[in-house]
Amino acid sequence: MSEVHVTYLAVDFFNPQEIYITFSGFKQGKKVYRSVDGGQTWQNISGNLPNIPVNCIVKHANSPKNDLYIGTDIGVFYTNDSLLQYSTWLYYNDGMPAVVVNELEIHYGSQKIVAATYGRGIWEAPLRSTGGPVPTSISKDFKSLNIYPIPAQSYIQVSTPWGFTPQDMWIIYSLDGKKLLEGKVKENTKTIEIQTLLPSGNYLLQILSPKYTLQRQFIISK
C-alpha cells in the first residue's frame, strides 16, 4: 500500500488559524487539506487533482478569491474559493515542461508565481488573478458541453447551448494533468482535428471562458 507523507505546511499571512498541508505518495484524493481552526479539524480540498505527489503550496496573501497554487511532480496547479465549490483545480503550467516543482513563491512586486523545479531551473508566470481571466462559475451540468462522436477517431466536435465567444479557449489534457493541445474557439460548433495528434485513450477537454469553465472527459479509439 502506498504511504503518504507531509511535504509542506503553509499558514495564512493574516490569519494564523488558517493552515494548509500537502502530501506526497499515490493515495487518490489525499493531496491537500485546509484547516480554519488552527489544525483542530481539516477539510480535504484535493478535488480533481491527479494521483501524483504534491510537494508545496502557497496562498496569495491579499487575494479576495483566496488564490492557491501547488507544486506537484508534473508542475503547478491553481484554485480559488469559487473553483473549490466545484472541487476543481486548474493546471497552470504555461511555458514550463511537466517537471517536479519543489518550491513555490509569489513575487508581489512583479505579480508572478515563481517555481523552483527539479533539473529545469527556475520558472515564473503571471499570477492567475492578473495573468488571465479567472472563471466565476464552473458548470456542474456536463450536458452543457457536448462532444461528438464518442468514442472519437479523427476529430471531435464541441458545442454548448449558448455557443462560444472569440475569447474562449479549448485545452485537451491527459488524465494525469498534462496539457496536450490547445486552441481558440472561433465557431459555435468547434471541430478539433485529432487524427494524427493523439493516440487512443482517455482525455479531458476543458473550455475556458472569461465567465465560466466547462470540462468533460472523452475517449479516442482508433
C-alpha positions in Angstrom: 0.0 0.0 0.0 1.3 3.4 -0.9 2.4 5.6 2.0 1.9 9.3 2.2 4.0 11.9 4.0 3.5 15.5 4.8 5.5 17.6 2.3 4.6 21.2 3.2 2.8 23.3 5.7 1.6 26.9 5.0 -0.1 29.4 7.3 -2.2 32.3 6.0 -0.3 35.6 6.3 -3.1 37.4 8.1 -4.9 34.5 9.9 -2.7 32.0 11.8 -5.8 29.8 12.3 -5.9 29.1 8.6 -3.4 26.3 7.7 -2.7 24.3 4.5 -1.0 20.9 4.4 0.2 18.8 1.4 1.0 15.2 1.0 3.3 13.0 -1.1 2.5 9.5 -2.2 -0.1 8.0 -4.5 -3.3 7.7 -2.5 -6.1 9.0 -4.7 -7.8 12.1 -3.2 -5.4 12.6 -0.4 -3.3 15.6 -1.6 -4.2 18.9 0.0 -6.1 19.8 3.2 -7.2 23.1 4.9 -7.9 23.9 8.5 -9.6 27.2 9.6 -9.4 26.4 13.4 -5.7 26.0 13.9 -5.5 22.4 13.0 -8.3 21.0 15.2 -10.3 19.9 12.1 -9.3 19.5 8.5 -11.1 19.8 5.1 -10.0 17.8 2.2 -9.6 20.2 -0.8 -7.9 17.7 -3.1 -10.8 17.8 -5.5 -10.0 16.8 -9.1 -6.2 16.7 -8.6 -4.5 13.7 -10.4 -3.0 11.0 -8.3 0.5 12.4 -8.0 2.6 13.8 -5.1 2.0 17.4 -4.1 5.3 19.0 -2.9 4.4 22.5 -1.8 1.7 25.1 -1.5 1.4 28.9 -1.4 -1.5 31.2 -0.9 -1.8 34.8 -2.3 -1.6 37.0 0.8 -4.2 39.6 -0.3 -6.4 38.0 -2.9 -10.1 38.3 -2.3 -10.6 34.9 -4.0 -8.0 33.2 -1.8 -5.9 32.1 -4.7 -3.9 28.9 -4.0 -1.0 27.4 -6.0 0.5 24.0 -5.5 3.7 22.4 -6.9 3.4 18.8 -7.9 5.5 16.1 -9.7 4.1 17.3 -13.0 4.0 21.1 -12.5 1.8 23.8 -11.0 -2.0 23.7 -10.3 -4.2 26.6 -9.2 -7.5 27.0 -7.5 -9.6 29.6 -5.5 -12.7 29.7 -3.4 -15.0 29.8 -6.4 -13.3 26.8 -8.1 -13.2 24.8 -4.9 -17.0 25.0 -4.7 -16.8 22.5 -7.6 -13.7 20.6 -6.3 -11.7 22.0 -9.3 -8.0 22.7 -9.7 -6.7 24.0 -13.0 -3.4 23.0 -14.5 -1.3 26.2 -14.6 1.9 25.1 -16.4 2.2 27.6 -19.3 5.7 27.8 -20.5 7.1 25.1 -18.2 7.6 21.4 -19.0 5.8 18.8 -16.8 8.5 18.5 -14.2 8.8 18.2 -10.4 8.2 21.5 -8.6 9.8 21.6 -5.1 9.1 25.1 -4.0 6.7 28.0 -4.9 6.9 31.7 -4.0 4.8 34.7 -5.0 6.8 37.8 -6.1 4.3 40.5 -5.3 6.4 43.3 -6.9 6.2 41.7 -10.3 2.9 39.9 -9.7 4.3 36.5 -10.6 4.3 32.9 -9.3 7.9 31.6 -9.1 8.7 27.8 -9.1 11.9 26.0 -8.2 12.0 22.8 -10.4 14.0 19.6 -10.2 16.6 19.8 -13.0 14.9 22.6 -15.1 15.9 25.7 -13.1 13.5 28.5 -12.1 10.2 29.0 -13.8 7.9 32.0 -13.5 4.5 33.1 -14.8 1.9 35.9 -14.2 -0.4 35.2 -11.3 -3.6 33.6 -12.3 -5.7 36.5 -11.0 -3.7 39.1 -13.0 -2.4 36.9 -15.9 -5.8 35.8 -17.2 -9.5 35.6 -16.5 -10.5 33.5 -13.5 -13.7 31.6 -14.1 -16.6 32.8 -11.9 -18.5 29.6 -12.1 -18.0 26.0 -13.2 -20.8 24.1 -14.9 -21.8 21.0 -12.9 -24.1 20.0 -15.8 -21.8 18.0 -18.1 -24.6 18.0 -20.7 -23.8 21.8 -21.2 -20.6 20.7 -23.0 -21.4 18.4 -25.9 -18.6 16.2 -27.6 -19.3 14.2 -30.7 -18.6 11.5 -31.7 -17.8 9.3 -28.6 -15.5 7.4 -28.9 -13.7 9.8 -31.3 -11.4 8.7 -34.1 -10.1 11.5 -36.3 -11.9 14.6 -34.9 -14.3 15.8 -32.2 -17.0 18.4 -32.5 -17.6 20.6 -29.4 -20.7 22.7 -28.8 -22.6 24.3 -25.9 -26.3 25.5 -25.9 -25.1 29.2 -25.9 -22.3 29.0 -28.4 -18.8 30.5 -27.9 -17.1 33.9 -27.8 -13.9 34.9 -29.5 -12.2 34.9 -26.1 -12.9 31.2 -25.4 -10.0 28.7 -25.4 -10.1 24.9 -25.6 -7.5 22.7 -24.0 -7.1 18.9 -24.1 -5.3 17.3 -21.1 -4.2 13.8 -20.4 -5.9 12.4 -17.2 -2.6 12.9 -15.3 -2.9 16.7 -15.9 -0.5 17.2 -18.8 -1.6 19.8 -21.4 -1.5 18.2 -24.8 -3.3 20.5 -27.3 -4.9 24.0 -27.1 -6.5 26.5 -29.4 -9.0 29.3 -29.8 -12.7 28.6 -30.2 -13.9 30.6 -33.3 -17.3 28.9 -34.2 -20.5 28.0 -32.4 -19.6 24.3 -33.1 -15.8 23.8 -33.0 -14.2 20.9 -34.8 -10.9 19.7 -33.4 -8.8 17.5 -35.6 -7.0 14.8 -33.6 -6.3 12.1 -36.3 -2.5 12.3 -36.2 -2.1 14.2 -32.9 -3.4 11.9 -30.1 -3.3 8.1 -29.6 -6.2 6.0 -28.3 -7.0 6.7 -24.7 -9.0 8.8 -22.2 -8.7 12.6 -22.2 -10.2 15.7 -20.6 -11.4 18.6 -22.7 -11.7 22.0 -20.9 -13.3 25.1 -22.3 -12.0 28.3 -20.7 -14.2 31.5 -20.9 -13.9 34.8 -19.0 -17.2 33.9 -17.2 -17.1 30.0 -16.8 -15.2 26.9 -17.3 -16.6 23.7 -18.7 -14.9 20.3 -18.8 -15.7 16.8 -19.8 -13.8 13.5 -20.4 -13.9 11.8 -23.8 -12.4 8.7 -25.4 -10.3 8.3 -28.5 -10.4 4.8 -30.2 -8.5 4.2 -33.4 
